[in-house]
Amino acid sequence: MHIPTEILDKYMITHQDTSPAIATFELRQLTEREGALGFLNAYAPELKALSLDVAATYFTAQFARMFAAFHYAIWRYGIHLDLSMNLMSVSIVAHPDGYITLKFDLKSIQGTTVPLANRSLLVTSLMTSFYSEQVRPILQSLASAAGISVGALWGIIPTYFEYYYEQWLEEPIDEVQRIHLAEDMDVLHHQLSPTVFGRVKNPFQVKFRYMDSPYEPGEKMRLKSACCLAYKTEDGTYCLSCPRLSEADRAQMVAAYQAKQK
């Protein structure tokens, strides 16, 4: 079937891309300790990370693009885009602007139509399969290899997913699409059992905290749902939106930023 390239482009998924990379791994390799360690040991030095857990959190933040692509295809186009680990690779890439990023590449673009009949049941089944069979094994393996709690990796995801969700709300959509999006998010946040994720609580059930934005006066800024461990890189510091910061330390960082703007 035809898969709109917009889905891939929107979430920076390539197809049989052979451009230069620092290292490339099949996603299925990351489900085994040896493969996970190999990836982390290749990725961490490029990030100037002081420990492997940083590479695991940074991977998870970018892996969230796959979650967004999966949900977006179902909701916006009524397509189940096959993002099985057997079809995907991840490459460590030096961006032309000088930073390190990850490239997720699909060997084959495959998908099936999500019919309107019994849509809710099918969507629930697709989400269950995706998170339990494709996502969960990778996060568990990376967490074990990095010596970090898998809960810390699941905790990274809601911040990025919320950003994508807010983008969807800004798109021109009709009433049916609006209803389907609300239904899909209800399934993801409330109906999927925690066992799907291997957790005691659904990791998407997060209540975000907010602060006054120093960048846009009068606006609120969302705090991250979990620490990305940026402070554990060379010359790294805590993010202003890090949930680990005390309010006093956060206020000090805001004051320092505002002083530089004068």
Secondary structure by P-SEA (a helix, b strand, c coil): ccccaaaaaaacccccccccccccccaaaaacaaaaaaaaaacccccccccaaaaaaaaaaaaaaaaaaaaaaaccccccccccccccccccccccccbbbbbbbbccbbbbbbcccaaaaaaaaaaaaaaacccaaaaaaaaaaacccaaaaaaacaaaaaaaaaaaaaccccaaaaaaaaaaaaaaccccccccccccccccccccccccccccccbbbbccccccccccccccccccccccccaaaaaaaaaaaaaaac
